[in-house]
Amino acid sequence: MLKTGHRIIFIAILAIVGCSQEQQKETEAVAQEVTLVETIVAVGDSLTAGFGLDENQSYPAVLEGKLRAAGYPYQVINGGVSGETSSGTLSRMEWILTLEPDIVILEIGVNDGLRGVDPQVTEDNIRQMLRLLEESEVEVVFVGMKMVRNLGPGYVSRFNRIYPGLAEEFDVVFFPFFLEGVAMVSELNQSDGVHPNAKGYAIIVENMYSYVVEVIERSPKL
């Protein structure tokens, strides 16, 4: 039989063990939650970066909130760089891959068009990006862009063909036009008439959402 003092010590040990087991369960639950978080990297220019707005109003932040609310445990990293061309994004691909993305949303090329870059150069750059992502087994939501008509019908036609052509070549999920329903709508854009405001980004996320979910549901991880 245990003496009174030994009994107290024994009960205290049981209490500590029980507490440790509860803490262990909590730790395991937290660890499980962490491991379930997958990564989307939104790659692009000022349209992705959210130029002129607070970070929480950019489309990557709004998209993450919508995904989490729907039960998809994804973080969306904003990899947008204002003013970037396809050549700049291609030079960053190695860094982007160090983030170990499960999915990349690729929106790039509009600055090439506005600067009159040869559409073949833009196409070749984006093709290399898609090839690198494919080789790294990263799923892609490929975002189409369209060029303003004042650059001439020949240039506009060549530029606009880049995106559907590459989407078919690489068999990726294709969101045809990033600014669908937002371009040229004054109340959905900032004063420059080019960059969406918070209301504009909300529409962009609504338009994009089904394409992102399509890619997510392809993944065997969830």
N, CA, C and O of each residue as an XYZ file, in Angstrom:
888
protein
N       0.845     -1.190      0.000
C       0.000      0.000      0.000
C       0.881      1.240      0.000
O       1.897      1.307      0.691
N       0.457      2.230     -0.804
C       1.219      3.483     -0.876
C       0.960      4.326      0.360
O      -0.171      4.422      0.836
N       2.006      4.926      0.867
C       1.843      5.882      1.956
C       1.191      7.140      1.413
O       1.141      7.364      0.204
N       0.683      7.972      2.350
C      -0.054      9.182      1.934
C       0.804     10.064      1.040
O       0.335     10.553      0.012
N       2.046     10.266      1.424
C       2.925     11.120      0.625
C       3.177     10.549     -0.747
O       3.196     11.272     -1.743
N       3.373      9.224     -0.794
C       3.608      8.581     -2.084
C       2.366      8.640     -2.959
O       2.452      8.792     -4.177
N       1.170      8.513     -2.292
C      -0.086      8.579     -3.037
C      -0.253      9.930     -3.716
O      -0.684     10.009     -4.866
N       0.090     10.986     -2.999
C      -0.032     12.348     -3.547
C       0.888     12.518     -4.748
O       0.502     13.095     -5.765
N       2.129     12.000     -4.616
C       3.085     12.096     -5.718
C       2.579     11.317     -6.926
O       2.658     11.787     -8.061
N       2.047     10.096     -6.660
C       1.539      9.240     -7.737
C       0.390      9.921     -8.483
O       0.345      9.896     -9.713
N      -0.543     10.532     -7.736
C      -1.671     11.251     -8.348
C      -1.162     12.428     -9.160
O      -1.666     12.707    -10.249
N      -0.162     13.118     -8.629
C       0.394     14.277     -9.350
C       1.027     13.840    -10.657
O       0.910     14.529    -11.670
N       1.716     12.664    -10.638
C       2.336     12.147    -11.866
C       1.273     11.817    -12.887
O       1.427     12.133    -14.066
N       0.174     11.174    -12.445
C      -0.925     10.861    -13.357
C      -1.507     12.124    -13.968
O      -1.834     12.160    -15.154
N      -1.631     13.159    -13.146
C      -2.187     14.430    -13.636
C      -1.278     15.034    -14.694
O      -1.740     15.554    -15.710
N       0.045     14.956    -14.432
C       1.007     15.506    -15.395
C       0.965     14.721    -16.690
O       0.974     15.306    -17.773
N       0.918     13.380    -16.587
C       0.851     12.529    -17.768
C      -0.401     12.820    -18.566
O      -0.361     12.939    -19.791
N      -1.548     12.938    -17.838
C      -2.815     13.248    -18.507
C      -2.759     14.579    -19.217
O      -3.238     14.717    -20.343
N      -2.160     15.577    -18.543
C      -2.010     16.906    -19.149
C      -1.135     16.828    -20.390
O      -1.437     17.434    -21.418
N      -0.035     16.064    -20.280
C       0.873     15.931    -21.417
C       0.182     15.285    -22.603
O       0.398     15.674    -23.751
N      -0.664     14.279    -22.308
C      -1.383     13.610    -23.384
C      -2.350     14.570    -24.079
O      -2.484     14.553    -25.302
N      -3.022     15.407    -23.283
C      -3.935     16.391    -23.865
C      -3.165     17.402    -24.713
O      -3.582     17.760    -25.815
N      -2.033     17.851    -24.173
C      -1.213     18.795    -24.924
C      -0.704     18.162    -26.217
O      -0.633     18.813    -27.259
N      -0.352     16.878    -26.128
C       0.136     16.174    -27.313
C      -0.941     16.099    -28.376
O      -0.673     16.297    -29.561
N      -2.175     15.810    -27.941
C      -3.289     15.746    -28.882
C      -3.510     17.091    -29.559
O      -3.746     17.163    -30.765
N      -3.429     18.174    -28.750
C      -3.606     19.517    -29.306
C      -2.494     19.831    -30.305
O      -2.741     20.395    -31.371
N      -1.255     19.453    -29.939
C      -0.111     19.694    -30.823
C      -0.266     18.942    -32.134
O      -0.006     19.477    -33.212
N      -0.705     17.664    -32.019
C      -0.905     16.855    -33.220
C      -1.994     17.445    -34.099
O      -1.881     17.432    -35.324
N      -3.069     17.970    -33.468
C      -4.164     18.572    -34.230
C      -3.685     19.807    -34.984
O      -4.028     20.017    -36.147
N      -2.871     20.634    -34.283
C      -2.324     21.833    -34.921
C      -1.405     21.437    -36.067
O      -1.454     22.021    -37.150
N      -0.553     20.421    -35.810
C       0.382     19.965    -36.854
C      -0.375     19.451    -38.060
O       0.011     19.707    -39.201
N      -1.477     18.710    -37.804
C      -2.274     18.190    -38.909
C      -2.861     19.336    -39.714
O      -2.884     19.296    -40.944
N      -3.342     20.372    -39.002
C      -3.924     21.523    -39.696
C      -2.890     22.213    -40.564
O      -3.177     22.619    -41.691
N      -1.656     22.346    -40.017
C      -0.588     23.002    -40.770
C      -0.261     22.212    -42.031
O      -0.087     22.793    -43.103
N      -0.177     20.879    -41.906
C       0.197     20.069    -43.053
C      -0.865     20.080    -44.134
O      -0.577     19.774    -45.291
N      -2.096     20.431    -43.770
C      -3.164     20.453    -44.747
C      -3.170     21.733    -45.578
O      -3.880     21.817    -46.581
N      -2.385     22.730    -45.170
C      -2.366     23.994    -45.895
C      -1.511     23.849    -47.146
O      -0.307     23.604    -47.063
N      -2.141     24.002    -48.296
C      -1.443     23.954    -49.572
C      -1.156     25.378    -50.044
O      -1.698     26.340    -49.499
N      -0.309     25.505    -51.049
C       0.155     26.830    -51.463
C      -0.194     27.123    -52.914
O       0.101     26.345    -53.820
N      -0.827     28.262    -53.100
C      -1.040     28.837    -54.427
C      -0.159     30.080    -54.520
O      -0.179     30.923    -53.623
N       0.602     30.196    -55.586
C       1.358     31.428    -55.829
C       0.726     32.138    -57.023
O       0.659     31.594    -58.125
N       0.270     33.350    -56.781
C      -0.296     34.186    -57.834
C       0.850     34.980    -58.456
O       1.426     35.859    -57.815
N       1.170     34.666    -59.696
C       2.316     35.264    -60.386
C       1.800     36.257    -61.414
O       0.872     35.954    -62.164
N       2.394     37.435    -61.452
C       1.946     38.400    -62.443
C       2.535     39.772    -62.255
O       3.570     39.948    -61.613
N       1.852     40.745    -62.831
C       2.303     42.135    -62.818
C       1.469     42.949    -61.827
O       1.031     42.418    -60.806
N       1.246     44.234    -62.119
C       0.521     45.099    -61.191
C      -0.923     44.663    -60.979
O      -1.513     44.962    -59.941
N      -1.498     43.960    -61.955
C      -2.870     43.478    -61.803
C      -2.960     42.412    -60.723
O      -3.982     42.284    -60.050
N      -1.890     41.649    -60.561
C      -1.811     40.669    -59.484
C      -1.356     41.319    -58.189
O      -1.873     41.008    -57.116
N      -0.394     42.217    -58.289
C       0.153     42.869    -57.088
C      -0.905     43.682    -56.356
O      -0.816     43.873    -55.143
N      -1.914     44.165    -57.094
C      -2.942     45.006    -56.472
C      -2.514     46.458    -56.393
O      -2.737     47.129    -55.385
N      -1.902     46.936    -57.458
C      -1.391     48.311    -57.519
C      -2.443     49.323    -57.049
O      -3.591     49.298    -57.492
N      -2.023     50.215    -56.140
C      -2.887     51.296    -55.686
C      -3.844     50.934    -54.571
O      -4.599     51.792    -54.114
N      -3.838     49.683    -54.115
C      -4.767     49.240    -53.077
C      -4.011     48.644    -51.901
O      -2.830     48.314    -52.010
N      -4.709     48.510    -50.770
C      -4.138     47.779    -49.645
C      -3.974     46.316    -50.044
O      -4.713     45.807    -50.886
N      -3.005     45.652    -49.435
C      -2.723     44.262    -49.798
C      -3.940     43.356    -49.625
O      -4.148     42.433    -50.413
N      -4.745     43.621    -48.592
C      -5.904     42.759    -48.350
C      -7.027     42.960    -49.366
O      -8.023     42.237    -49.343
N      -6.865     43.945    -50.262
C      -7.859     44.168    -51.321
C      -7.405     43.584    -52.659
O      -8.175     43.567    -53.619
N      -6.159     43.104    -52.729
C      -5.657     42.512    -53.967
C      -6.371     41.190    -54.213
O      -6.912     40.591    -53.283
N      -6.373     40.736    -55.454
C      -7.131     39.524    -55.737
C      -6.580     38.290    -55.027
O      -7.378     37.440    -54.629
N      -5.240     38.134    -54.839
C      -4.783     36.944    -54.109
C      -5.337     36.870    -52.682
O      -5.694     35.792    -52.208
N      -5.405     38.017    -52.004
C      -5.939     38.031    -50.633
C      -7.430     37.716    -50.625
O      -7.904     36.949    -49.787
N      -8.160     38.305    -51.553
C      -9.602     38.061    -51.626
C      -9.876     36.593    -51.993
O     -10.788     35.970    -51.450
N      -9.087     36.060    -52.905
C      -9.247     34.663    -53.305
C      -8.972     33.722    -52.138
O      -9.712     32.761    -51.933
N      -7.923     33.987    -51.378
C      -7.629     33.131    -50.218
C      -8.794     33.121    -49.240
O      -9.178     32.064    -48.740
N      -9.358     34.294    -48.964
C     -10.500     34.363    -48.054
C     -11.683     33.552    -48.559
O     -12.354     32.877    -47.779
N     -11.937     33.617    -49.845
C     -13.062     32.879    -50.430
C     -12.819     31.373    -50.376
O     -13.736     30.605    -50.083
N     -11.589     30.950    -50.658
C     -11.259     29.530    -50.595
C     -11.375     28.999    -49.173
O     -11.944     27.929    -48.956
N     -10.840     29.733    -48.205
C     -10.898     29.290    -46.819
C     -12.350     29.200    -46.343
O     -12.721     28.259    -45.642
N     -13.164     30.181    -46.727
C     -14.576     30.175    -46.317
C     -15.309     28.962    -46.869
O     -16.273     28.485    -46.270
N     -14.850     28.465    -48.015
C     -15.470     27.295    -48.640
C     -14.849     25.979    -48.161
O     -15.242     24.904    -48.613
N     -13.885     26.067    -47.252
C     -13.284     24.861    -46.699
C     -12.054     24.360    -47.421
O     -11.590     23.252    -47.148
N     -11.510     25.153    -48.342
C     -10.283     24.763    -49.035
C      -9.085     25.361    -48.288
O      -8.927     26.581    -48.267
N      -8.235     24.520    -47.674
C      -7.149     25.034    -46.824
C      -5.934     25.485    -47.635
O      -4.876     24.856    -47.587
N      -6.093     26.554    -48.360
C      -5.022     27.060    -49.213
C      -4.592     28.456    -48.775
O      -5.422     29.303    -48.445
N      -3.282     28.678    -48.778
C      -2.756     30.032    -48.676
C      -2.440     30.503    -50.092
O      -1.985     29.723    -50.928
N      -2.684     31.787    -50.351
C      -2.412     32.348    -51.673
C      -1.345     33.425    -51.512
O      -1.599     34.482    -50.934
N      -0.164     33.149    -52.021
C       0.957     34.085    -51.928
C       0.911     35.040    -53.108
O       0.786     34.616    -54.257
N       1.011     36.327    -52.819
C       0.996     37.337    -53.872
C       2.405     37.483    -54.443
O       3.298     38.043    -53.808
N       2.578     36.966    -55.652
C       3.867     37.062    -56.337
C       3.831     38.048    -57.485
O       4.564     37.893    -58.462
N       2.985     39.060    -57.377
C       2.887     40.072    -58.425
C       3.932     41.161    -58.280
O       4.269     41.561    -57.165
N       4.447     41.644    -59.407
C       5.432     42.738    -59.421
C       4.949     43.788    -60.418
O       4.843     43.515    -61.614
N       4.661     44.972    -59.926
C       4.142     46.029    -60.792
C       5.138     46.374    -61.893
O       6.337     46.500    -61.645
N       4.626     46.526    -63.109
C       5.445     46.904    -64.251
C       6.173     45.752    -64.908
O       6.906     45.962    -65.875
N       5.993     44.550    -64.413
C       6.783     43.434    -64.926
C       6.307     42.975    -66.302
O       5.112     42.978    -66.599
N       7.266     42.583    -67.129
C       7.002     41.989    -68.434
C       7.188     40.479    -68.341
O       7.605     39.959    -67.306
N       6.878     39.786    -69.421
C       7.060     38.335    -69.426
C       8.530     37.953    -69.250
O       8.832     36.920    -68.652
N       9.439     38.772    -69.763
C      10.872     38.488    -69.588
C      11.252     38.554    -68.111
O      12.024     37.725    -67.628
N      10.715     39.532    -67.402
C      10.988     39.657    -65.967
C      10.454     38.471    -65.187
O      11.127     37.950    -64.298
N       9.240     38.041    -65.521
C       8.658     36.894    -64.821
C       9.454     35.629    -65.095
O       9.686     34.831    -64.187
N       9.869     35.442    -66.333
C      10.667     34.267    -66.663
C      11.949     34.237    -65.837
O      12.374     33.173    -65.387
N      12.563     35.394    -65.637
C      13.802     35.458    -64.856
C      13.556     35.159    -63.381
O      14.495     34.843    -62.651
N      12.296     35.257    -62.933
C      11.953     34.994    -61.525
C      11.464     33.573    -61.284
O      11.214     33.205    -60.136
N      11.324     32.777    -62.309
C      10.704     31.474    -62.157
C      11.438     30.573    -61.166
O      10.806     29.822    -60.424
N      12.757     30.644    -61.152
C      13.515     29.818    -60.207
C      13.128     30.166    -58.773
O      12.944     29.281    -57.937
N      13.005     31.483    -58.493
C      12.595     31.916    -57.150
C      11.173     31.463    -56.855
O      10.891     30.992    -55.753
N      10.275     31.598    -57.821
C       8.882     31.193    -57.626
C       8.803     29.719    -57.248
O       8.018     29.341    -56.378
N       9.603     28.898    -57.888
C       9.590     27.464    -57.609
C      10.159     27.138    -56.235
O       9.833     26.096    -55.666
N      11.013     28.019    -55.687
C      11.517     27.774    -54.326
C      10.408     27.891    -53.290
O      10.561     27.402    -52.171
N       9.293     28.529    -53.640
C       8.147     28.628    -52.740
C       7.357     27.321    -52.671
O       6.422     27.193    -51.880
N       7.738     26.360    -53.499
C       7.112     25.038    -53.557
C       5.590     25.126    -53.731
O       4.835     24.566    -52.937
N       5.158     25.825    -54.759
C       3.710     25.967    -54.964
C       3.078     24.659    -55.415
O       3.677     23.881    -56.158
N       1.863     24.436    -54.953
C       1.052     23.337    -55.476
C       0.348     23.789    -56.752
O       0.125     23.010    -57.680
N       0.004     25.083    -56.763
C      -0.691     25.683    -57.905
C      -0.070     27.050    -58.169
O       0.261     27.781    -57.235
N       0.086     27.386    -59.438
C       0.470     28.746    -59.834
C      -0.650     29.324    -60.687
O      -1.122     28.689    -61.630
N      -1.062     30.529    -60.346
C      -1.969     31.294    -61.205
C      -1.080     32.266    -61.982
O      -0.467     33.163    -61.403
N      -1.021     32.076    -63.286
C      -0.074     32.837    -64.109
C      -0.806     33.893    -64.923
O      -1.554     33.577    -65.848
N      -0.579     35.154    -64.564
C      -1.179     36.301    -65.263
C      -0.039     37.225    -65.671
O       0.529     37.912    -64.823
N       0.300     37.251    -66.945
C       1.431     38.079    -67.382
C       1.307     38.357    -68.879
O       0.688     37.601    -69.628
N       1.922     39.473    -69.288
C       1.996     39.775    -70.708
C       1.430     41.116    -71.118
O       1.779     41.647    -72.172
N       0.540     41.676    -70.277
C      -0.101     42.915    -70.700
C       0.913     44.046    -70.874
O       0.758     44.879    -71.767
N       1.946     44.086    -70.031
C       2.956     45.139    -70.179
C       3.792     44.957    -71.440
O       4.278     45.928    -72.020
N       3.954     43.704    -71.857
C       4.618     43.464    -73.147
C       3.835     44.154    -74.258
O       4.400     44.861    -75.092
N       2.524     43.932    -74.249
C       1.671     44.515    -75.284
C       1.684     46.023    -75.266
O       1.787     46.663    -76.313
N       1.578     46.601    -74.069
C       1.552     48.061    -73.961
C       2.875     48.688    -74.395
O       2.911     49.858    -74.777
N       3.952     47.923    -74.338
C       5.266     48.420    -74.755
C       5.597     48.029    -76.196
O       6.670     48.352    -76.704
N       4.677     47.341    -76.839
C       4.889     46.958    -78.227
C       5.895     45.853    -78.433
O       6.478     45.739    -79.511
N       6.112     45.031    -77.409
C       7.040     43.896    -77.543
C       6.495     42.928    -78.595
O       5.290     42.685    -78.658
N       7.369     42.391    -79.399
C       6.984     41.410    -80.413
C       6.195     40.275    -79.744
O       6.716     39.640    -78.827
N       4.967     40.004    -80.169
C       4.179     38.927    -79.556
C       4.877     37.575    -79.546
O       4.610     36.745    -78.676
N       5.771     37.345    -80.509
C       6.492     36.077    -80.513
C       7.398     35.961    -79.299
O       7.556     34.879    -78.735
N       7.995     37.085    -78.898
C       8.850     37.094    -77.700
C       8.011     36.766    -76.468
O       8.404     35.948    -75.637
N       6.855     37.410    -76.363
C       5.954     37.157    -75.233
C       5.538     35.693    -75.202
O       5.571     35.048    -74.154
N       5.150     35.179    -76.352
C       4.718     33.777    -76.432
C       5.841     32.832    -76.025
O       5.610     31.891    -75.266
N       7.044     33.068    -76.513
C       8.175     32.200    -76.187
C       8.485     32.235    -74.686
O       8.781     31.203    -74.085
N       8.415     33.423    -74.089
C       8.670     33.558    -72.651
C       7.637     32.784    -71.833
O       7.987     32.053    -70.906
N       6.371     32.953    -72.183
C       5.321     32.271    -71.421
C       5.397     30.764    -71.638
O       5.147     29.986    -70.718
N       5.740     30.358    -72.849
C       5.905     28.923    -73.117
C       6.985     28.327    -72.206
O       6.811     27.234    -71.667
N       8.086     29.039    -72.037
C       9.146     28.547    -71.160
C       8.674     28.453    -69.714
O       9.028     27.515    -69.000
N       7.871     29.432    -69.284
C       7.329     29.383    -67.916
C       6.438     28.160    -67.733
O       6.569     27.435    -66.747
N       5.544     27.933    -68.672
C       4.628     26.799    -68.585
C       5.384     25.480    -68.621
O       5.008     24.521    -67.946
N       6.445     25.435    -69.405
C       7.242     24.217    -69.471
C       7.938     23.950    -68.134
O       7.973     22.811    -67.671
N       8.490     24.991    -67.517
C       9.145     24.843    -66.218
C       8.151     24.380    -65.154
O       8.473     23.524    -64.330
N       6.961     24.939    -65.171
C       5.938     24.542    -64.199
C       5.505     23.101    -64.431
O       5.302     22.345    -63.480
N       5.367     22.728    -65.681
C       4.998     21.350    -66.025
C       6.077     20.381    -65.546
O       5.767     19.347    -64.954
N       7.325     20.708    -65.795
C       8.434     19.836    -65.384
C       8.520     19.722    -63.862
O       8.971     18.703    -63.339
N       8.093     20.757    -63.161
C       8.111     20.758    -61.696
C       6.821     20.195    -61.105
O       6.639     20.190    -59.887
N       5.931     19.721    -61.970
C       4.659     19.116    -61.564
C       3.805     20.082    -60.748
O       3.174     19.699    -59.764
N       3.801     21.331    -61.174
C       2.969     22.358    -60.554
C       1.723     22.546    -61.411
O       1.815     22.754    -62.621
N       0.557     22.471    -60.773
C      -0.689     22.723    -61.496
C      -0.795     24.214    -61.821
O      -0.275     25.049    -61.081
N      -1.462     24.546    -62.920
C      -1.511     25.933    -63.387
C      -2.931     26.359    -63.709
O      -3.694     25.626    -64.338
N      -3.268     27.563    -63.260
C      -4.413     28.291    -63.810
C      -3.803     29.373    -64.693
O      -3.183     30.315    -64.200
N      -3.983     29.229    -65.983
C      -3.377     30.144    -66.951
C      -4.394     31.221    -67.297
O      -5.516     30.937    -67.717
N      -3.964     32.473    -67.105
C      -4.871     33.611    -67.251
C      -4.625     34.313    -68.582
O      -3.500     34.711    -68.886
N      -5.669     34.456    -69.360
C      -5.567     35.148    -70.633
C      -5.664     36.651    -70.493
O      -6.303     37.161    -69.573
N      -5.026     37.356    -71.412
C      -5.106     38.808    -71.500
C      -5.479     39.198    -72.925
O      -5.277     38.428    -73.864
N      -6.027     40.404    -73.075
C      -6.368     40.927    -74.394
C      -5.797     42.333    -74.505
O      -5.747     43.084    -73.531
N      -5.369     42.667    -75.713
C      -4.685     43.935    -75.904
C      -5.647     45.003    -76.435
O      -6.604     44.709    -77.152
N      -5.356     46.257    -76.055
C      -6.182     47.386    -76.496
C      -6.090     47.540    -78.015
O      -5.042     47.283    -78.608
N      -7.174     47.954    -78.628
C      -7.272     47.949    -80.090
C      -6.470     49.045    -80.779
O      -6.211     48.970    -81.980
N      -6.075     50.070    -80.013
C      -5.367     51.179    -80.675
C      -3.942     50.817    -81.085
O      -3.243     51.650    -81.661
N      -3.500     49.599    -80.803
C      -2.188     49.154    -81.251
C      -2.225     48.586    -82.667
O      -1.196     48.191    -83.216
N      -3.401     48.552    -83.241
C      -3.540     48.068    -84.617
C      -4.049     46.640    -84.644
O      -3.681     45.830    -83.793
N      -4.902     46.323    -85.626
C      -5.546     45.003    -85.676
C      -4.566     43.844    -85.827
O      -4.790     42.769    -85.269
N      -3.481     44.050    -86.577
C      -2.513     42.976    -86.770
C      -1.836     42.588    -85.464
O      -1.749     41.409    -85.120
N      -1.357     43.602    -84.741
C      -0.672     43.347    -83.472
C      -1.641     42.743    -82.472
O      -1.312     41.769    -81.796
N      -2.839     43.316    -82.372
C      -3.844     42.844    -81.403
C      -4.196     41.390    -81.671
O      -4.311     40.593    -80.739
N      -4.369     41.040    -82.943
C      -4.721     39.671    -83.294
C      -3.612     38.695    -82.904
O      -3.886     37.630    -82.351
N      -2.369     39.055    -83.187
C      -1.243     38.182    -82.846
C      -1.110     38.032    -81.332
O      -0.852     36.938    -80.829
N      -1.285     39.118    -80.624
C      -1.159     39.083    -79.155
C      -2.264     38.229    -78.538
O      -1.997     37.367    -77.701
N      -3.495     38.471    -78.954
C      -4.622     37.775    -78.340
C      -4.613     36.272    -78.614
O      -5.217     35.501    -77.868
N      -3.931     35.853    -79.679
C      -3.852     34.420    -79.984
C      -2.875     33.667    -79.083
O      -2.916     32.440    -79.007
N      -1.997     34.405    -78.401
C      -0.968     33.761    -77.574
C      -1.604     32.836    -76.534
O      -1.190     31.688    -76.373
N      -2.602     33.345    -75.841
C      -3.097     32.673    -74.635
C      -3.906     31.404    -74.920
O      -3.594     30.357    -74.353
N      -4.913     31.455    -75.760
C      -5.626     30.193    -76.036
C      -4.729     29.151    -76.700
O      -4.896     27.952    -76.477
N      -3.776     29.611    -77.519
C      -2.867     28.678    -78.176
C      -1.991     27.932    -77.180
O      -1.828     26.716    -77.280
N      -1.426     28.663    -76.215
C      -0.575     28.030    -75.211
C      -1.391     27.173    -74.242
O      -0.925     26.129    -73.785
N      -2.598     27.614    -73.936
C      -3.460     26.821    -73.056
C      -3.737     25.455    -73.661
O      -3.747     24.445    -72.958
N      -3.962     25.431    -74.969
C      -4.209     24.163    -75.651
C      -2.929     23.329    -75.733
O      -2.957     22.112    -75.553
N      -1.817     23.994    -76.005
C      -0.543     23.281    -76.128
C      -0.161     22.558    -74.845
O       0.350     21.439    -74.886
N      -0.406     23.195    -73.707
C       0.008     22.612    -72.424
C      -1.147     21.965    -71.660
O      -0.950     21.413    -70.578
N      -2.338     22.034    -72.221
C      -3.508     21.417    -71.603
C      -3.675     21.851    -70.144
O      -3.807     21.021    -69.245
N      -3.666     23.162    -69.932
C      -3.845     23.714    -68.590
C      -5.235     24.319    -68.461
O      -5.895     24.621    -69.456
N      -5.664     24.490    -67.220
C      -6.930     25.176    -66.969
C      -6.768     26.636    -67.397
O      -5.823     27.310    -66.987
N      -7.687     27.109    -68.212
C      -7.532     28.416    -68.855
C      -8.675     29.344    -68.475
O      -9.838     29.091    -68.787
N      -8.311     30.435    -67.788
C      -9.242     31.518    -67.453
C      -9.080     32.558    -68.561
O      -8.080     33.276    -68.572
N     -10.029     32.664    -69.492
C      -9.775     33.354    -70.764
C      -9.393     34.832    -70.689
O      -8.582     35.294    -71.491
N      -9.962     35.587    -69.737
C      -9.653     37.015    -69.718
C      -9.734     37.534    -68.294
O     -10.808     37.549    -67.693
N      -8.612     37.953    -67.762
C      -8.513     38.405    -66.374
C      -9.493     39.525    -66.054
O     -10.085     39.541    -64.975
N      -9.669     40.462    -66.981
C     -10.473     41.664    -66.716
C     -11.900     41.556    -67.254
O     -12.553     42.575    -67.479
N     -12.384     40.343    -67.459
C     -13.744     40.144    -67.959
C     -14.763     40.847    -67.049
O     -14.811     40.607    -65.843
N     -15.577     41.722    -67.663
C     -16.603     42.435    -66.912
C     -16.090     43.602    -66.098
O     -16.869     44.288    -65.437
N     -14.781     43.838    -66.135
C     -14.171     44.911    -65.336
C     -13.486     45.957    -66.221
O     -13.557     47.152    -65.935
N     -12.831     45.518    -67.281
C     -12.138     46.448    -68.175
C     -13.107     47.475    -68.740
O     -14.202     47.139    -69.192
N     -12.682     48.734    -68.706
C     -13.424     49.853    -69.290
C     -14.705     50.199    -68.530
O     -15.521     50.979    -69.020
N     -14.887     49.629    -67.342
C     -16.048     49.977    -66.506
C     -15.547     50.921    -65.419
O     -14.859     50.487    -64.495
N     -15.877     52.189    -65.515
C     -15.249     53.209    -64.676
C     -15.428     52.958    -63.186
O     -14.492     53.162    -62.412
N     -16.607     52.521    -62.772
C     -16.853     52.337    -61.335
C     -16.134     51.125    -60.750
O     -16.136     50.930    -59.534
N     -15.518     50.310    -61.606
C     -14.797     49.121    -61.137
C     -13.287     49.288    -61.232
O     -12.523     48.369    -60.938
N     -12.872     50.494    -61.654
C     -11.441     50.749    -61.816
C     -11.018     51.998    -61.058
O     -11.840     52.850    -60.720
N      -9.725     52.088    -60.798
C      -9.173     53.271    -60.162
C      -9.166     54.434    -61.156
O      -9.568     54.283    -62.309
N      -8.713     55.573    -60.697
C      -8.787     56.782    -61.514
C      -7.965     56.697    -62.791
O      -8.225     57.434    -63.742
N      -6.959     55.789    -62.826
C      -6.158     55.648    -64.041
C      -6.906     54.894    -65.136
O      -6.451     54.851    -66.279
N      -8.037     54.308    -64.799
C      -8.832     53.583    -65.783
C      -8.248     52.258    -66.204
O      -8.783     51.602    -67.097
N      -7.154     51.849    -65.575
C      -6.447     50.622    -65.958
C      -6.495     49.568    -64.856
O      -6.756     48.393    -65.117
N      -6.243     49.998    -63.630
C      -6.139     49.058    -62.519
C      -7.467     48.951    -61.767
O      -8.072     49.966    -61.423
N      -7.916     47.729    -61.514
C      -9.182     47.548    -60.800
C      -9.144     48.137    -59.389
O      -8.089     48.208    -58.759
N     -10.315     48.556    -58.910
C     -10.449     48.923    -57.505
C     -10.941     47.695    -56.733
O     -11.015     46.599    -57.290
N     -11.274     47.878    -55.465
C     -11.680     46.732    -54.642
C     -12.916     46.035    -55.216
O     -12.996     44.806    -55.204
N     -13.862     46.800    -55.710
C     -15.061     46.195    -56.312
C     -14.698     45.401    -57.570
O     -15.250     44.331    -57.824
N     -13.771     45.940    -58.342
C     -13.328     45.241    -59.542
C     -12.668     43.922    -59.225
O     -12.914     42.918    -59.894
N     -11.818     43.921    -58.190
C     -11.147     42.677    -57.813
C     -12.126     41.647    -57.280
O     -11.938     40.447    -57.480
N     -13.163     42.105    -56.605
C     -14.178     41.164    -56.120
C     -14.828     40.429    -57.292
O     -15.103     39.233    -57.202
N     -15.071     41.144    -58.388
C     -15.650     40.514    -59.580
C     -14.647     39.573    -60.231
O     -15.012     38.481    -60.666
N     -13.395     39.985    -60.302
C     -12.354     39.134    -60.885
C     -12.259     37.812    -60.135
O     -12.158     36.752    -60.751
N     -12.293     37.871    -58.805
C     -12.220     36.645    -58.009
C     -13.445     35.766    -58.254
O     -13.319     34.545    -58.349
N     -14.611     36.365    -58.354
C     -15.816     35.586    -58.657
C     -15.670     34.874    -60.006
O     -16.026     33.704    -60.147
N     -15.144     35.598    -60.983
C     -14.957     35.013    -62.315
C     -13.909     33.894    -62.314
O     -14.073     32.881    -62.994
N     -12.852     34.084    -61.557
C     -11.727     33.157    -61.535
C     -11.979     31.923    -60.674
O     -11.388     30.869    -60.909
N     -12.835     32.046    -59.702
C     -12.967     31.052    -58.631
C     -13.189     29.629    -59.145
O     -12.523     28.700    -58.689
N     -14.097     29.450    -60.070
C     -14.415     28.095    -60.535
C     -13.210     27.435    -61.209
O     -13.046     26.218    -61.132
N     -12.371     28.232    -61.867
C     -11.182     27.690    -62.518
C     -10.162     27.218    -61.472
O      -9.517     26.183    -61.636
N     -10.034     28.000    -60.397
C      -9.115     27.620    -59.320
C      -9.603     26.350    -58.635
O      -8.814     25.447    -58.358
N     -10.898     26.282    -58.365
C     -11.455     25.099    -57.714
C     -11.295     23.868    -58.606
O     -11.050     22.769    -58.109
N     -11.432     24.046    -59.911
C     -11.240     22.933    -60.831
C      -9.851     22.328    -60.672
O      -9.696     21.107    -60.655
N      -8.846     23.187    -60.555
C      -7.479     22.700    -60.378
C      -7.305     22.057    -59.003
O      -6.681     21.003    -58.883
N      -7.854     22.688    -57.972
C      -7.743     22.138    -56.619
C      -8.318     20.729    -56.563
O      -7.726     19.835    -55.958
N      -9.455     20.535    -57.184
C     -10.135     19.243    -57.088
C      -9.472     18.163    -57.943
O      -9.800     16.982    -57.825
N      -8.547     18.570    -58.797
C      -7.723     17.602    -59.509
C      -6.665     16.996    -58.608
O      -6.186     15.889    -58.854
N      -6.299     17.734    -57.553
C      -5.178     17.349    -56.719
C      -5.517     16.140    -55.869
O      -6.597     16.094    -55.280
N      -4.634     15.165    -55.788
C      -4.877     13.987    -54.952
C      -4.613     14.249    -53.477
O      -4.821     13.362    -52.650
N      -4.155     15.455    -53.132
C      -3.753     15.725    -51.759
C      -4.927     15.960    -50.832
O      -4.819     15.757    -49.623
N      -6.057     16.389    -51.395
C      -7.214     16.730    -50.546
C      -8.350     15.774    -50.817
O      -9.413     15.890    -50.206
